[in-house]
Structures are given as structure tokens and as C-alpha cells.
Amino acid sequence: MADKDNSVNNKSRERASGSYHHGDLRAAVIAAGLSRVAAGDGAELGLRALARDVGVSATALYRHFPDKEALLDALADEGLRRLGALQAQAWLKAGGGRAGFRATGIAYVRFAHDQPALFRLSFTRQMPERCPDGESDGSDVAYNLLRAGVGDALPGVENPDRAALHAWALVHGLAMLILDRRIDWDEAMVEEVVGMTFGGID
């Protein structure tokens, strides 16, 4: 028991001294930030607050996040990555094709409903303006699935990018109507409405 206690104490001291492995501190801060986002709009998302959460000095965070804007960008980017991962899982589970495309649309709206604060944050940051040349944000997976799905659900469409925008506008608009409480969450309704666009043309 004493050995176990010493191990816990050693880990606590390591965190207090900022001796995280490379990348661990950034991941820990993002995880702490996501927890605060999920807690609600009143949660503080400053670097000092998150430094306290992970047990390091605020100075230690500046190597990963030069300011609060960079931190918010990182949280938004992680939100987009999680959305893309959920859509990819939905695509695979449905077997791809039209059914997979429809499943990605439903997953999009469900993500907004289940994680409203993270969804709003992810789509209110203007990250492309601050991404270094050649780099992209976490929306790549989601958009690539959308672009590929258009080909399956809407074969022969003249402008796939416009068709993808149409499909995105549908699910994003539906998600925002639910988040803004203009309509109630109803999964059966979501599936039906999404299917009108994402189900394809026979």
C-alpha cells in the first residue's frame, strides 16, 4: 500500500513541476478544456484556470498555447476531429454508399445535440485564417466524407462541391434549429429530414 501511495505522490509531484512528456501536457490541457466546455457557458477557459486543472504553472502552457485564442482554436479543432470520427464510424457501420451518407448526416445533427457547447465553439472559430500554409483544421475527415457521399447519393451531379454545400447546409441548419430550441429534438424526425437529402435519388 505504501508503494502505491508513493507512486501516486510521485505522479502528483511530476505534474506540479511540469514534467510532462512531450505532447502529454497539450493533450491534458485540451482534455481539461473540453471538460470545461461541456460544463457550460459559465466555465472559465483561460490558460491559468486550465493550468490549475492539470496541476502545472500557467507559464508551462505558453509553449503549447501562446494565448487564449490558440487554446480556443485547439479545442475547436478537437471538436471537429471528434465530429469527423463519429461520422466515419457511422459511415462504416451503415456499410457506406447511400446508407452511409445518410448516417453521416444523422451523426452530424446528433453530435450537435449531444455536445452543443463544443459544436458551437467548433463552428464559430475562424481557424482557416490562422492555419499555417499547407495545414488544415480538423474538419478534413467530415468534409471528405461529405464530398464522397455526394457521389454515392447524387450520381451525375454537375457540381459536387455545390451539392456538398447543399447537404452540409441542410444538416447544419437542422442542428442549429434544434440547438436554438426552434424545434424539439426528435431522432425519428432527424432521420426522416436528413434522409430527404442524404438518402439520394432513385
N, C-alpha and C positions, 0 to 999 in steps of 0.2 A: 504493500500500500504506500509505503514511504517513497519507493522508487517512482510509483505512478504520480504521486504528488509533486515530486521533484521535476518530473518530465513536464507536467502542466505549468509549474512555476517557471521553468526554463523557457518554455514557449512564450509565456507572458512577457518575460524579460526581453526575449528576442524581438517581439513586436514593439515593445516600448522603446527599444533602442533603434528601431527602424531597420533591423537586419533581415529584411525580406529578400528572398531570391529574386533575380531579375524577372520582372513581369508579374510576380505574385502580388506586389503592392498595388499595381494598377488594377489587376483583376479584383482584388479585395475591395478597393475603393469603388469600383464600378458596381460590385455586388451590394455594397453598403448604400450606394446612391440609388440603386434600383429599389431597395427596401424602403428608402425614404420616399421615393416617388409613389410606390404602391400604398404608402401610409396616408397619402392625401396631399392636397394643395398646400396645407399649412406646414408641411415638413420642410425643414431648412436644408438647402442643398449647397451650402457654402463649403469651401475647402476645409476650413477649420472644424466644422461640425463633422465632416466625414473623417478627418484625421483623428478626431476623438473616437469615432466609431470603430476604427481599425487599430487604435492604440499606438499611433505614431505622431510625430510633430507635424504641424502644417507645412513646415519647410521641406519635409521629405516628399511631400506631394508635388511640389513645383517642378520636379524633374520629369514628372509624367503629365502634369496639367499646369501649364504656365499661368492660367487664370480660370475663373469660373466658367467663362464661355467655352473653353476647351473641355472642361468637365461635362458640361451640358451636352456638348456635341458628342462626347464619348458615350454618354447614357443614351442619347437618341440613336446613335449608330448601333448600339447593342439592341435597342428595341427593334430596329429594322431587321437586324440579323435574326432575332428570335421570331419575328413575323415570317421571314423567309423560310426559316427552318420548319415552322409549323405548316406552312403552305406546301413545302416539299414533302413532308410526311403525309399530308392529306392527299397530295397528288399520287404518291406511291401506293397508299392504302386503297385508293379508288381504282388503281390499275392504269393510270394515265389516260390519254385520249380525252374525249369529251367529258367523261365522268370525272377524270382527274382535274380537268379545267374547272368544272363546276365546284368540285371540292375545294379548290384553292380559293375561289371566291367566297364560299361559305366560311372557310377558315379565317379569311381576312376580317369579315364582319364579327366573327366570334372573338377574335383577338381583341378587337376594339371594345367589345362588350366586357370581356373578362379583365382587360388591363387598360381601362380608359385613360388614366393619367399618363402611362407610358406611351400609349398610342398618340395622344395629343402632343406630347413632347417630341416624339419621333417625327411628326409631320409639321412641326412649327419651327424647327431649326433650319436655317439656310446653309446647311453644310456644304453643298457643292461649291459655293463661293469661296470656302476656306480650305477645300481639299487641295493638297499639292498636286501639281501636274502629273497625270498618269495614274493617280489614285482615285478610288471611288468610295462611296459610303456603303453601308450595309444593305442597301436596297437592291443590290445586284441580283441576288437569288430570286427575290419576289418578282422583279421586273422580267427577268429571263423566263421564269415560269409563265408569266402573263403573255409575253411575246410568243413563246412556243405554243401556249394553249390556244391562242387566236388561230394559229394554223390548223389545229385539230378541229376546233369548234366552228370556224368560219372559213372553210376551204375556198380558195379562189378570190378572197377579198383583195381589192386593188391596193389598198394602203394598210398594211398590217400595223404600222405604228399608230395610225388614227383609230383603227379597230381596238388596239390595246388600250389607248387612251379612253375610248368609249367604255370598255369593260371596267377599267380602273375607276372612272368617274361613277359608274353605277355602284360598285361596292363601297367606295369611299363616301359617296353621298348617303347611301343607306346606313353606313356605320355612324356618320355624323348625325343623322336624324334620330338614331337611337340614343347616342350619347347626349344630345341636346334635349332629349325627352319629348321630341315631337311625335314620336311613335313608341309604343311599348316593345320590349324585347319579346320576340316570339320566334323560336327556332324554325318552326314549320313555315312561318311566313317568310323568314330569311331564305330558306331553301327554295321556296317557290319563286320569290322575286329574283334571286340570283340565277336560278335556272332559266328564267326568261331570256337572259343574255348569255350566260355561260353554258347553257345547255346545247347551244349550237342550232344549226338549221338543217332540217331533214330534207 
